[in-house]
Amino acid sequence: MTSRIFLLAFALAGMCTSPYSSRIRAQHAQEFGCQERWVQVQETDVEGRWTATGCGFRSEWACQERACRMRDSGSYGVDAP
């Protein structure tokens, strides 16, 4: 019984994930040279806009028609001269 509840919860969690978030996570990690597991992706208030954070960088993405492109990026958490 417990395993059925776990599987149901896992399936429901997967349904809430957008196909864009995994694409953005992979592209961000590739662009900034780190593993995908260190990248967090969040949808913004504007439809089709996403933010990825990880690897010491933050990037903004625009997605439509199953394609995403980076609009802007910048480093964070690093001291600048």
C-alpha positions in Angstrom: 0.0 0.0 0.0 2.8 2.4 0.9 4.6 1.8 -2.4 1.4 2.6 -4.3 1.1 5.9 -2.5 4.7 6.7 -3.3 4.3 5.9 -7.0 1.1 8.0 -7.2 2.9 11.0 -5.6 5.8 10.6 -7.9 3.6 10.5 -11.0 1.6 13.6 -9.9 4.9 15.5 -9.2 6.1 14.6 -12.7 2.9 16.0 -14.3 3.5 19.4 -12.8 6.9 19.7 -14.5 7.0 21.7 -17.8 9.0 20.3 -20.7 10.7 23.7 -20.9 12.2 23.4 -17.4 14.3 20.3 -18.3 15.5 21.9 -21.6 16.5 25.1 -19.9 18.2 23.2 -17.1 20.3 21.3 -19.6 21.1 24.3 -21.8 22.1 26.4 -18.8 24.4 23.7 -17.4 26.0 23.3 -20.8 26.5 27.0 -21.3 28.1 27.6 -17.9 29.9 24.3 -17.6 28.3 22.5 -14.6 26.1 19.6 -13.9 22.3 19.9 -14.4 21.6 18.9 -10.8 23.0 22.3 -9.7 20.6 24.3 -11.8 17.2 25.5 -10.6 14.6 26.7 -13.0 11.5 28.8 -12.3 8.8 30.2 -14.4 8.3 33.9 -14.1 5.1 35.9 -13.9 5.2 36.5 -17.7 4.0 33.6 -19.8 6.8 31.9 -21.7 9.6 33.4 -19.6 11.8 31.4 -17.3 14.8 32.0 -15.0 17.6 29.5 -14.4 20.1 29.9 -11.5 23.2 27.8 -10.9 26.9 27.4 -11.6 27.4 31.0 -10.4 25.2 32.4 -13.1 21.6 33.5 -13.6 20.0 33.4 -17.0 16.6 34.5 -18.4 14.9 32.5 -21.1 12.0 33.0 -23.5 10.2 29.9 -24.7 7.6 29.4 -27.4 6.7 26.7 -29.9 8.8 24.1 -28.0 12.0 26.1 -28.4 13.8 28.2 -25.8 16.5 30.8 -26.2 18.5 32.7 -23.6 17.7 36.4 -23.5 20.2 37.5 -20.9 22.6 36.2 -18.3 24.9 37.4 -15.6 27.1 36.1 -12.8 26.1 36.3 -9.2 27.7 35.7 -5.8 31.1 36.7 -7.2 33.0 39.7 -6.0 33.6 42.2 -8.7 36.5 44.8 -8.7 
